[in-house]
Amino acid sequence: MTLRKALFWLHLTAGCVCGAIILLMSVTGVLLTYERQMIAWGEWGGFRAPPPASGEPPMSLNALVEGVRLTEPGRPTSLTVRSGPEDPVAVRIGRDRTVYVNAYSGEVLGEGSGAWRAFFSSLRGWHRWLAMRGDDREVGKAITGASNLAFMFILISGIYMWWPRPWTRNRLASVTLFRRGLNGKARDFNWHNVIGFWSAALLFLIVLSGSVISYRLMSDAVYQAVGEAPPQRSRPASKKLVEKRTTAPETVDFEAVFATAREQFPDWESITIPLPESATKTLTVALDRGSGGQPHLKSSVIVEAATAKLVRREDFGDNTLGRRLRLLLRFIHTGEAGGLAGQTLAGIVTVGACVLVYTGIALSLRRLSAWLGRF
């Protein structure tokens, strides 16, 4: 048996065994393509408020936070300001609630229902661990992880098998261009080859980054590939050693903190400021210049709580090369590292993965039917 023929049978077997799981992950992946944008539209998109006709600037964040404290039950824990003039200020209360406030009047416009987050959380559950619960979640994660590795092999072996030999115009056209007027096996074969040819490279990146997310060994390999020691797993702190601070919080000028953070990046898109429960020397302000899924456009600004003076700035480039690669791979998997265009491209090639599974299984069933017809 030649290498090409051996790879063909391994390719076919992997597709038949893992095809259903790969299809499920691909379909849920397509549905998760615009998760961030859909949550934003569903959670706070309806709470936009135009600036007043008088041209008054947004109200002080100090007054806004105090207004929320007086009118809403629970303790505010953070606030997020977005750069859009009509965008509401998001104030997180406790762990589960977020209220949206008119940046100009301080009026509470509404509360995020959480329905969109719950919907996408359910999709992620199917995508990552087949919606299994409790201890069974690890079983589901093992199945999807193994299927993801099988898909990686399918992509690599597919490129090798269908690479034109020799390179001629007709052979190249047969694997790169859709042909009209085909039906049945010929159509499926053409679609399988063409979609596989054009989407293989990007699908490989998506699948590879998915494996890095799934397996600690592969995540560690990212660091080792650039000569760095993988980070150690952090252990949960012992409850006996955790002392909750009860000191009353100092008065923090959140408007001044916001101004300090904003000065660092004039092109900011969102700034998140923590609202401390107890006295603290510094505040770590999260600043994003992208869509939320671009780690290279995220920074942290550490300021003095009492004076709002800048202590230091931590940018993506301050991380080690291994850490930067690991962060990028997380968002290459969803395409978010490339912004909206990257998400769209990832969604398109994932639709292609669905077609690859369909045509691959269809071709396998036709082969099986032809084999059974010989008896």
Wavefront OBJ file of the C-alpha trace (Angstrom):
o trace
v 0.000 0.000 0.000
v 1.396 3.389 -1.017
v 1.608 6.328 1.391
v -1.043 8.175 -0.592
v -3.454 5.245 -0.350
v -2.760 4.711 3.359
v -3.424 8.379 4.039
v -6.639 8.188 2.043
v -8.038 5.385 4.202
v -6.937 7.079 7.418
v -8.462 10.333 6.145
v -11.738 8.586 5.321
v -11.844 6.685 8.621
v -11.151 9.789 10.710
v -13.882 11.661 8.873
v -16.453 8.901 9.346
v -15.646 8.359 13.035
v -15.440 12.014 14.047
v -17.558 13.612 11.324
v -20.665 14.144 13.475
v -18.690 15.853 16.266
v -16.715 17.958 13.783
v -19.983 19.008 12.145
v -21.485 19.945 15.524
v -18.430 22.020 16.446
v -18.489 23.679 13.023
v -22.196 24.569 13.173
v -21.920 25.966 16.696
v -18.739 27.769 15.657
v -20.638 29.503 12.847
v -23.416 30.505 15.256
v -20.807 31.914 17.649
v -19.125 34.007 14.933
v -20.595 37.365 15.985
v -21.172 36.519 19.649
v -19.589 39.715 20.966
v -21.531 41.980 18.621
v -24.827 40.157 19.173
v -24.496 40.383 22.955
v -23.721 44.094 22.695
v -26.744 44.646 20.446
v -29.046 42.552 22.602
v -27.820 43.704 26.024
v -27.213 47.433 25.685
v -27.783 48.373 22.061
v -31.335 49.496 22.866
v -30.197 51.778 25.677
v -28.325 54.333 23.584
v -29.145 57.941 24.406
v -28.267 60.893 22.142
v -26.326 63.825 23.618
v -28.500 66.752 24.762
v -29.217 69.425 22.178
v -27.647 72.001 24.482
v -24.258 70.388 23.963
v -23.654 69.670 27.637
v -20.806 67.229 28.340
v -21.361 63.871 30.080
v -21.950 64.116 33.818
v -19.217 63.353 36.315
v -18.576 59.666 36.865
v -18.527 60.318 40.611
v -22.087 61.628 40.517
v -23.149 58.845 38.170
v -21.819 56.116 40.468
v -23.358 57.756 43.533
v -26.713 57.919 41.757
v -26.584 54.204 41.006
v -25.644 53.439 44.619
v -28.680 55.364 45.863
v -31.220 53.922 43.421
v -30.114 50.334 42.769
v -29.883 47.481 45.301
v -26.509 45.803 45.620
v -22.949 47.105 45.507
v -21.527 48.510 42.246
v -18.249 46.760 41.464
v -17.108 48.360 38.201
v -18.118 50.781 35.493
v -17.395 50.700 31.767
v -17.390 53.824 29.613
v -17.482 53.456 25.833
v -16.258 56.027 23.343
v -19.493 56.381 21.381
v -21.344 59.611 22.257
v -24.656 57.722 22.486
v -23.332 54.674 24.342
v -24.574 54.181 27.907
v -22.257 53.709 30.857
v -22.382 50.093 32.076
v -22.301 49.708 35.857
v -21.814 46.188 37.110
v -23.559 45.373 40.388
v -22.303 42.354 42.262
v -21.522 39.418 39.985
v -24.735 38.955 38.047
v -26.283 42.347 37.296
v -25.363 45.139 34.910
v -27.365 48.351 34.631
v -27.002 50.845 31.804
v -26.977 54.534 32.643
v -27.471 57.645 30.524
v -24.019 59.253 30.485
v -25.532 62.773 30.401
v -28.380 62.593 32.897
v -27.411 59.674 35.126
v -30.790 58.045 34.529
v -30.783 54.244 34.770
v -32.027 53.199 31.345
v -32.405 49.487 32.007
v -30.760 46.262 32.981
v -29.244 43.618 30.756
v -31.598 40.649 30.615
v -28.803 38.120 30.222
v -30.856 36.214 27.633
v -28.297 36.686 24.872
v -25.425 35.740 27.180
v -27.312 32.624 28.280
v -27.988 31.671 24.638
v -24.351 31.969 23.602
v -23.209 30.290 26.807
v -25.376 27.299 25.860
v -23.846 27.261 22.360
v -20.344 27.316 23.840
v -21.324 24.401 26.057
v -22.189 22.334 22.985
v -19.096 23.563 21.150
v -16.641 22.749 23.945
v -18.040 19.768 25.847
v -21.215 18.606 24.070
v -23.392 20.345 26.678
v -22.415 17.778 29.306
v -22.678 18.813 32.943
v -20.772 18.210 36.146
v -18.074 15.560 36.026
v -19.271 14.497 32.561
v -18.002 17.816 31.209
v -14.447 16.430 31.153
v -15.686 13.506 29.056
v -17.306 15.867 26.569
v -14.178 18.009 26.476
v -12.048 14.927 25.764
v -14.331 13.928 22.860
v -14.316 17.393 21.249
v -10.555 17.712 21.800
v -9.862 14.374 20.130
v -12.215 15.228 17.256
v -10.414 18.532 16.816
v -7.092 16.697 16.520
v -8.679 14.295 14.029
v -9.845 17.293 11.995
v -6.274 18.615 11.984
v -5.079 15.304 10.544
v -7.912 15.362 7.980
v -6.838 18.825 6.805
v -3.149 17.927 6.523
v -3.759 14.600 4.807
v -6.334 16.189 2.502
v -3.835 18.766 1.275
v -1.297 16.026 0.574
v -3.737 13.725 -1.213
v -5.396 16.233 -3.480
v -2.285 18.264 -4.332
v -2.078 18.250 -8.149
v 0.483 15.804 -9.572
v 1.856 16.956 -11.937
v 1.101 20.692 -11.944
v -1.004 21.359 -15.025
v -3.695 23.951 -15.691
v -6.486 21.371 -15.864
v -5.419 19.550 -12.696
v -5.056 22.794 -10.797
v -8.466 23.997 -12.000
v -10.098 20.765 -10.811
v -9.168 21.514 -7.173
v -9.452 25.310 -7.182
v -12.530 26.165 -9.274
v -16.187 25.209 -8.943
v -17.572 23.477 -12.029
v -21.112 23.893 -13.239
v -23.482 21.160 -14.306
v -22.178 18.500 -11.942
v -24.416 16.224 -9.909
v -24.038 13.495 -7.343
v -20.565 12.161 -6.761
v -18.873 14.497 -9.243
v -20.435 17.575 -7.600
v -19.549 16.445 -4.068
v -16.002 15.621 -5.144
v -15.584 19.039 -6.767
v -17.001 20.917 -3.756
v -14.898 18.876 -1.325
v -11.698 19.634 -3.199
v -12.325 23.311 -3.959
v -13.570 24.290 -0.506
v -10.794 22.277 1.104
v -8.173 23.956 -1.081
v -9.258 27.536 -0.324
v -10.075 27.105 3.354
v -7.397 24.630 4.495
v -4.837 27.195 5.715
v -7.285 29.229 7.791
v -9.077 26.140 9.069
v -5.726 24.739 10.139
v -5.072 27.879 12.225
v -8.534 27.647 13.793
v -8.125 23.947 14.572
v -4.555 24.357 15.830
v -5.529 27.196 18.156
v -8.483 25.116 19.341
v -6.094 22.322 20.295
v -3.929 24.802 22.188
v -7.034 25.822 24.139
v -8.061 22.198 24.767
v -4.743 20.678 25.801
v -2.361 21.962 28.452
v 0.479 20.099 26.700
v -0.026 22.057 23.487
v -0.436 25.322 25.382
v 2.886 24.688 27.120
v 4.453 23.876 23.744
v 3.743 27.435 22.579
v 6.023 28.769 25.303
v 8.632 26.035 24.815
v 8.782 26.735 21.066
v 10.201 30.195 21.785
v 12.479 29.012 24.592
v 10.313 30.002 27.556
v 9.217 27.998 30.571
v 5.430 27.440 30.599
v 3.597 29.239 33.411
v 2.810 27.156 36.455
v -0.771 26.323 37.263
v -2.022 28.596 40.019
v -3.456 26.925 43.072
v -6.550 28.319 44.733
v -5.709 30.252 47.849
v -6.408 28.534 51.145
v -9.476 29.908 52.848
v -7.537 30.008 56.104
v -5.004 32.411 54.601
v -7.500 34.729 52.941
v -8.257 37.778 55.039
v -11.076 39.955 53.815
v -10.302 43.623 54.169
v -12.950 45.530 56.086
v -11.344 48.971 55.973
v -13.760 51.565 54.679
v -13.070 52.536 51.060
v -11.305 55.792 50.438
v -12.977 58.499 48.426
v -11.830 57.948 44.844
v -12.180 60.571 42.146
v -13.333 58.295 39.346
v -13.530 61.185 36.903
v -9.846 61.926 37.490
v -8.962 58.246 37.188
v -10.871 58.124 33.897
v -9.037 61.218 32.629
v -5.633 59.715 33.487
v -6.436 56.485 31.643
v -7.892 58.307 28.649
v -4.782 60.451 28.246
v -2.668 57.329 27.688
v -4.626 56.264 24.596
v -6.619 58.950 22.769
v -7.988 56.239 20.437
v -9.612 54.225 23.273
v -12.848 52.339 22.637
v -13.758 51.323 26.193
v -12.400 51.954 29.687
v -13.347 49.818 32.693
v -12.726 51.160 36.201
v -13.096 48.979 39.314
v -15.146 50.356 42.205
v -13.282 49.179 45.327
v -15.148 47.882 48.352
v -12.314 48.707 50.742
v -9.315 50.978 50.980
v -6.716 50.409 48.264
v -3.528 52.151 47.184
v -3.930 51.655 43.443
v -6.599 50.937 40.856
v -6.022 48.821 37.758
v -7.999 50.298 34.873
v -8.636 48.118 31.787
v -8.401 49.964 28.487
v -9.410 48.555 25.108
v -8.681 50.130 21.732
v -10.299 47.347 19.698
v -13.448 45.289 19.467
v -12.915 43.433 22.742
v -11.319 40.330 21.234
v -7.993 41.812 20.112
v -5.438 41.240 22.890
v -2.800 43.346 21.132
v -5.094 46.371 21.547
v -5.693 45.914 25.276
v -3.746 47.644 28.035
v -3.903 48.186 31.778
v -3.301 51.526 33.443
v -2.375 51.467 37.132
v -3.139 54.715 38.970
v -2.968 55.892 42.573
v -6.413 55.676 44.129
v -5.973 58.824 46.227
v -4.450 61.142 43.604
v -5.313 59.460 40.244
v -1.662 59.833 39.246
v -0.238 57.341 36.771
v 1.872 54.627 38.391
v 2.616 52.566 35.283
v 1.131 51.259 32.068
v 1.067 47.618 31.021
v 0.711 46.951 27.287
v 0.460 43.794 25.205
v 4.074 44.251 24.137
v 5.220 44.082 27.752
v 4.378 40.363 27.841
v 6.931 37.745 26.867
v 6.852 36.416 23.314
v 5.339 33.137 24.499
v 2.585 34.897 26.411
v 1.795 37.125 23.420
v 1.539 34.117 21.115
v -0.680 32.275 23.589
v -3.019 35.255 23.926
v -3.236 35.703 20.155
v -3.977 32.005 19.560
v -6.961 32.219 21.907
v -8.544 34.867 19.689
v -7.273 33.506 16.376
v -9.571 30.569 17.097
v -12.596 32.872 16.947
v -11.132 35.207 14.340
v -11.519 38.123 16.765
v -7.787 38.853 16.681
v -8.418 40.286 13.202
v -11.391 42.398 14.248
v -14.709 42.217 12.422
v -13.015 41.175 9.174
v -11.251 38.332 10.977
v -14.489 37.149 12.575
v -16.237 37.198 9.210
v -13.449 35.267 7.511
v -13.406 32.689 10.322
v -17.167 32.315 9.992
v -16.944 31.792 6.227
v -14.283 29.072 6.413
v -16.210 27.391 9.248
v -19.246 27.232 6.964
v -16.837 25.624 4.513
v -15.959 23.063 7.190
v -19.644 22.139 7.434
v -19.719 21.545 3.668
v -16.506 19.527 3.861
v -18.049 17.206 6.446
v -21.240 16.831 4.403
v -19.490 16.120 1.105
v -16.933 13.845 2.800
v -19.642 11.706 4.397
v -21.668 11.698 1.153
v -18.648 10.470 -0.804
v -17.970 7.803 1.844
v -21.565 6.554 1.709
v -21.427 6.365 -2.080
v -18.195 4.366 -1.840
v -19.809 2.032 0.708
v -22.896 1.627 -1.470
v -20.760 0.780 -4.508
v -18.791 -1.766 -2.457
v -21.948 -3.444 -1.153
v -23.323 -3.513 -4.697
v -20.554 -5.894 -5.722
v -22.020 -8.685 -3.594
l 1 2 3 4 5 6 7 8 9 10 11 12 13 14 15 16 17 18 19 20 21 22 23 24 25 26 27 28 29 30 31 32 33 34 35 36 37 38 39 40 41 42 43 44 45 46 47 48 49 50 51 52 53 54 55 56 57 58 59 60 61 62 63 64 65 66 67 68 69 70 71 72 73 74 75 76 77 78 79 80 81 82 83 84 85 86 87 88 89 90 91 92 93 94 95 96 97 98 99 100 101 102 103 104 105 106 107 108 109 110 111 112 113 114 115 116 117 118 119 120 121 122 123 124 125 126 127 128 129 130 131 132 133 134 135 136 137 138 139 140 141 142 143 144 145 146 147 148 149 150 151 152 153 154 155 156 157 158 159 160 161 162 163 164 165 166 167 168 169 170 171 172 173 174 175 176 177 178 179 180 181 182 183 184 185 186 187 188 189 190 191 192 193 194 195 196 197 198 199 200 201 202 203 204 205 206 207 208 209 210 211 212 213 214 215 216 217 218 219 220 221 222 223 224 225 226 227 228 229 230 231 232 233 234 235 236 237 238 239 240 241 242 243 244 245 246 247 248 249 250 251 252 253 254 255 256 257 258 259 260 261 262 263 264 265 266 267 268 269 270 271 272 273 274 275 276 277 278 279 280 281 282 283 284 285 286 287 288 289 290 291 292 293 294 295 296 297 298 299 300 301 302 303 304 305 306 307 308 309 310 311 312 313 314 315 316 317 318 319 320 321 322 323 324 325 326 327 328 329 330 331 332 333 334 335 336 337 338 339 340 341 342 343 344 345 346 347 348 349 350 351 352 353 354 355 356 357 358 359 360 361 362 363 364 365 366 367 368 369 370 371 372 373 374 375
